[in-house]
Amino acid sequence: MREARPAAGGGRLPNPRLTGLGTGLFCLAAMFLLGWLDQLLFGASPTVYGVLFLPVCVLTALWVRDGDVLTAPVVVPIAFTVGLLPVAEGGGGLLGRLMGLVTGLATQAGWLYTGTLAAGVIVLVRRVRWVRRRRRRS
């Protein structure tokens, strides 16, 4: 784990470096927890869930290790789907829940694409910088 960066107010901001698996677990757990909280506090508002998804995408892309950086854009859409389970409206039974999940994915695709794109851009910038640093060393 890297040392924390100094913040503007004198405190320290966390700067963890997670493995690919750790990044996936963080993102999945965060989105499921946020989906559950959205269900509990806001009555399963898909817009609130989408807004909460964006910072998780950014943190996932920033906190993954340099060597595993390409896993972030893969994990983010999976975590969106897992977190959508408590938010998705569904009738009784498994088929009703599945239909609610598919409907939620279709109607909230804008949030999903935006978060995945944000994670992808951050990851690409980090990867280019990492490759340049490695080339300068050798």
KAQUITA-V719469 format. One record per helix or strand of 3 or more residues. SS is the DSSP state (helix for helix, strand for strand). FROM is the first residue (numbers start at 1). TO is the last residue. Records with the same first field share a line. If there is no record, write none. Layout:
# KAQUITA-V719469
SS=FROM-TO  FROM-TO
This chain:
# KAQUITA-V719469
helix=20-42  46-63  66-87  93-107  109-137
